[in-house]
Amino acid sequence: MFHIAICDDVQKDREELCLVLKKELGAFDADARFLKFGSGNALLNAWEKKKIDFHLVFLDIYMKGKDGIETARHLRALGYRAAIIFLTTTQDFAIEGYEVDAAGYLLKPLERMKLRQLLQRLFTREEPIMLTLRQGSKVYTIAPSEIVYIESNRNRLTIHTVKENILYYGRLDEMESRLPEKSFLRCHQSFLVNMDRVYAAEDVFRMETGDIVPIRVRERRAMREAYFRYMTEKNI
């Protein structure tokens, strides 16, 4: 299930965006659930409780109380890593948007074609916004950023995410090809690690969850250098 948060202090605008999104997301075969908030504080409180993770946030800039920019800063500080799209009547805040890695802007009144183009870019970009896995009658929809590492045992994969472990039948090579090349590292024949979730790189990768992922013995130095290079380029 794809969770979309819509934060706008004008109820009419929230409902309008929700209706348009339902129609547009059909083109991407995305089963979405919408969570609507009337203030930045309400959105932040929901994220802190984390009963539901958001995969995409639409955030109005001009709101009473915390404005959209301030809300986005707090959301990033609380660990939200996925896409933020600002709703606004002007693009004067474009510079501030860079600070919180905004995925885009939508001007009010809402232009459906602009929204469609933005969704197309998000769903087809190099680092996909969502990964859909079908296993029999079950369908899993997860963000690549939620994956900590993937472990392979023959043709059975265990996908370790921040919330749960998912058993999936498939080849690790195939799964690797579907994930962002920049952030995922094949550190072992049977392991694929998300470098954004690494806590320390030693003779093994120590993950932020406390798990330990092995590294090929002959390539430990190369793997640590690859991790260091990735983190250095990311933080420049």
N, C-alpha and C positions, 0 to 999 in steps of 0.2 A: 504494500500500500504506500502510495506517494503522498506525503504530508506537506500541505502548503499553508503557510501562515499569511494572513492578510491583516495588516495593521493600519487602520485609518480611523480618525475620530468622527468621520461623516458616514453614518450607516448606509445611506443611499449609495455612496461610492464603493463601500465594501461589497454590498450586494450585487452591484453592477459588474464589478471585476470578477466576482465569483461566478456569475452566470456566463460571462464571456470565456473565462478560463475553462469551464466545463466543456464548452463547445470546441475550443481550440485544442485541448489536450487529447481529444479523440483521435486526432491525426497521428499522435505518438503512442497510441495504445497504452496510455498511462491511467491506471486506476487511482484516482486522487481522493483524498479526504481534505476538506478545507476547515481551517481553524481561524475564526475571525475575532479580532481584538480592537477595542475602541481607544486604546491608549498604549504608549510605549511601556509603561509600568506593568500593564496586564500581560503584554507579550513577554517581558523579561521574567516576570513571576512564573509564567507557564514554562519557560525554558529552564529556569532554575530547578523547578520540581521535576522536569524531564520525564513526566509520565508519557509524553509523546515527543519524539524528535522531529524537528522540521527539516525537510529536504530543500525547501525553497521559501524565501520570505519576501513578500511585497510590503514595502514600508513607505507610508506617506511622510514627506518631509515636514510639512506645516501641520503640526498637531498641538493641542493644548498640553501643558505640562512638558514632558520631555519631547523635543522634536525628533524627527526621524534620524538625523545625523547622530545626535547624542544617544539615542536608543541603539543605533547600529554599533557605536563604539562600545557600549556596555555589553551588547550581545557577543561581539568578537572577544571581549575580555573574559566572558564567561565560557568561551570555548567553542562557539558556533563557527563552523568552518565552511559551510555550504554557501549557496548563492544568495545575495541580497539585491533586490531590484527596487529602486526608489520611484515613488509616485510623486509628481510635483507639477506646479504650474509654471516653473521656470528652471533653467539649467544653471542658475547662478551658483549652485552648490557642487558643481562638477569636481572642483579641486578637493573639497572635503570628502567626496565619494571615493577618491583614490586612497584615502587613509584607511578606509574600511573595506577596500577591495570590492567595490560595487560591481555587480555583473551588468548593470545597465540602468537606464532611466526611461520612464514612461511619462509623457506629458498628459496632463488633464486639460480638456476632456479626453478620455481614453480613445486612442486610434487603434482599431482592431488589427490593421495591417502591421503596425509597428510592434504590437504584442506578438503577433504571429511570427514575425521575423526574429524577435528576441528569443522566443521559445525554440525556434528552429536552430538558432546559434547555440543555445544552451544544451540542447539534446544531441547535437552533432559535433560539438567541439572536441578537441583532442582528448581532453579529460572529461569523460561522460558524466553527466549530472547524476544518472542512476544506472544501475546494473540489474537487469531482470533475468532471473534464473527459473526455469520450469523443470520441476521434478515430479513426474507423474501428474497427479491432480493438484499438486501444490505449486504456487507461484511466489517466489521471493523477490522483493524489490528493495535493493539496498544501495546506498551511496558508496562509491569506492573509498571515500574518506573514512567510512565507518569500519572498513576492513583493517584488522591489525596484522594478520598474516594468514596464509593458506598452506595447509599441510596435505601432502598427497600420499596415499597408500594404495599403490597400483592404480586402479581407476576410480577410487573413492577419495573425494576431497573433503577435508574438514575446513570450512571457512570460519575463522575465528574473527568475530566482530566485537565492537565495544559493548554490545548488548547480549549476544547469544552466539552459539556455535551452530553452523548450518552444515548438514551432511548433504553432499551433492555428488552425483556420479558423473564423472567426466575426466578429461586429461588436464594436467597442470599446464601443459603447453598452450592448450586452447584457452584456458582461463587467463593466462598471462597476456595473450594477444588482445583480450577484451578490456584490459585495465590500462590506466595511464602509464606509458613507458617511463616517464621521468621519475615518478614517485615509487614505483614498485621494482624491487630488485630480486632476481633469482639467485639467492645466496647459497643454495644447496639443490641437489637433484630433486629433492622432495619438498622444498620449502620456497615460498614466495613471500617476501616481507614488504610491508608498507613502511618506507623510510620515515614518513611523517609520524609514525607511531613508535619509533625507536627511542628508547631512553638512553642507552649507552651501547657503543660499539667496541667490543673487546675481542676475545677469541670466539665469542658468540654475540648475537644481538640480544640485548636485554630490552624487552618491550615495556611500554608504559603500564601495561596490565600486570606486569610481574612475570610474564611468561618468558622463556628462554628459547631462542631459535638458533639452531646450529648453522655454522658457516663451513663451506668446503675447506678442509684443512690446507690444501695446496694454494688456495686463493684467499686466505684470510686477509693478507695485506691488501690485495687488490679490492676486496669487498669493503674494507674499512675506508680505503681511499675513495671508492665510488660513493660511499655514504657521506664522507666529509665534503667531497666536491659538490654533491647535490645540496647539502645543507648550506654550504658557502654561497652557491649561486642563488639559492632561494632567498637568503637573507641580505643579499646585496641591494 
